[in-house]
Amino acid sequence: MNTTPLDPTLPKPSLLRWEIGIALLIKILLLIGLWFLIFRWMDKPVSKPDVAAHFALPATQAVAPTDISSQPLTQDTPHVR
């Protein structure tokens, strides 16, 4: 009987490089699509928000300027140890 060692059948290196390159390209395209789906199209406002209106106080909570000299003076109690 002829006993020869079995040679493993491996694909050509160039074919393996093409498969890895195509797999990486597909992965990059899917990641870009996921990024657009999450960060660009989700809850996209129709117009830019008005920051000044967001931080403006309602008319009921607006405080009129008062004269500080008319307020009674309060003294802190001394803290003795």
Stockholm file with secondary structure:
# STOCKHOLM 1.0

chainA/1-81         MNTTPLDPTLPKPSLLRWEIGIALLIKILLLIGLWFLIFRWMDKPVSKPDVAAHFALPATQAVAPTDISSQPLTQDTPHVR
#=GR chainA/1-81 SS CCCCCCCCCCCCHHHHHHHHHHHHHHHHHHHHHHHIIIIISTTCCSSCCCHHHHHCCCTTTCCCCCCGGGSCCCCCCCCCC
#=GC SS_cons        CCCCCCCCCCCCHHHHHHHHHHHHHHHHHHHHHHHIIIIISTTCCSSCCCHHHHHCCCTTTCCCCCCGGGSCCCCCCCCCC
//
